[in-house]
Amino acid sequence: MKSTTFAAMLVLATGAIARNCTPDLNYCGRTLLEIGNYQPQIDQALHDAGAGEANGGSDDLFHCGGGPNGVITFIGFCANGCRTNPTNVNDACN
């Protein structure tokens, strides 16, 4: 019984771990937020670029530089919205 409980806890804990963006891919802000807790990094990337935060970065486009924390940089605001593409394909502005 104890080994079953431990195995179930391990599976749940593994699912709760956030992942990083894939290096060299472009992401919509909303995609980054689905990946993990990227809001602080989105805010910082917007600040570093001198860009405003009209929508919290969800319709902005970012580039994943990678690294242990999934470092991102601001590419631009998507005036007509940001299009999320399949895994391992760059997101893009509409």
C-alpha positions in Angstrom: 0.0 0.0 0.0 2.8 2.4 0.9 4.6 1.8 -2.4 1.4 2.5 -4.3 0.9 5.8 -2.5 4.5 6.8 -3.1 4.2 6.0 -6.8 1.0 8.1 -7.1 2.6 11.0 -5.3 5.7 10.8 -7.6 3.5 10.9 -10.7 1.6 14.0 -9.3 4.8 15.8 -8.3 6.3 15.2 -11.8 3.3 16.6 -13.5 3.5 19.8 -11.4 7.1 20.6 -12.6 7.1 23.5 -15.1 9.1 23.2 -18.2 11.2 25.8 -20.0 10.8 27.2 -23.5 12.7 25.5 -26.3 15.8 27.4 -27.2 15.7 29.4 -30.5 11.9 29.2 -30.9 9.6 32.2 -30.8 6.6 32.2 -28.4 3.5 34.1 -27.9 3.3 35.4 -24.3 0.2 33.2 -23.7 2.1 30.1 -24.8 4.9 30.9 -22.3 2.2 31.3 -19.6 0.9 27.8 -20.5 4.4 26.4 -20.2 5.0 27.7 -16.8 5.3 30.8 -14.5 6.7 33.1 -17.2 4.9 36.2 -16.1 7.8 37.7 -14.2 10.1 37.0 -17.2 7.6 38.5 -19.6 7.3 41.6 -17.4 11.1 41.9 -17.3 11.6 41.4 -21.0 9.0 44.1 -21.8 10.7 46.5 -19.3 14.1 45.8 -20.8 12.8 46.6 -24.3 11.0 49.7 -23.1 7.7 48.2 -24.3 4.3 48.8 -22.5 2.3 46.1 -20.9 -1.1 46.6 -22.5 -2.2 43.0 -22.1 0.4 41.5 -19.7 2.4 40.3 -22.7 -0.1 37.6 -23.9 -0.2 39.0 -27.5 3.5 39.8 -27.6 6.1 37.7 -29.3 9.2 36.6 -27.5 12.4 34.6 -28.4 13.6 31.8 -26.2 17.3 32.1 -25.6 17.3 29.0 -23.4 19.5 28.3 -20.4 18.5 26.8 -17.1 15.6 29.3 -16.6 14.4 29.5 -20.2 15.5 33.1 -20.7 13.4 35.1 -23.1 13.7 38.4 -25.0 10.9 40.6 -26.4 10.6 40.6 -30.2 7.5 42.7 -30.7 3.8 43.4 -30.1 1.4 41.6 -32.4 -1.2 44.3 -33.4 -3.5 41.7 -34.8 -2.9 39.0 -32.2 -0.4 36.3 -31.8 -0.8 32.8 -33.4 0.2 29.8 -31.4 1.6 27.0 -33.6 2.3 23.3 -32.9 5.1 22.2 -30.7 8.6 22.9 -32.0 7.2 25.5 -34.6 7.7 29.2 -34.0 4.6 31.1 -32.9 4.0 34.2 -35.0 2.0 37.4 -35.2 -1.2 37.2 -37.2 
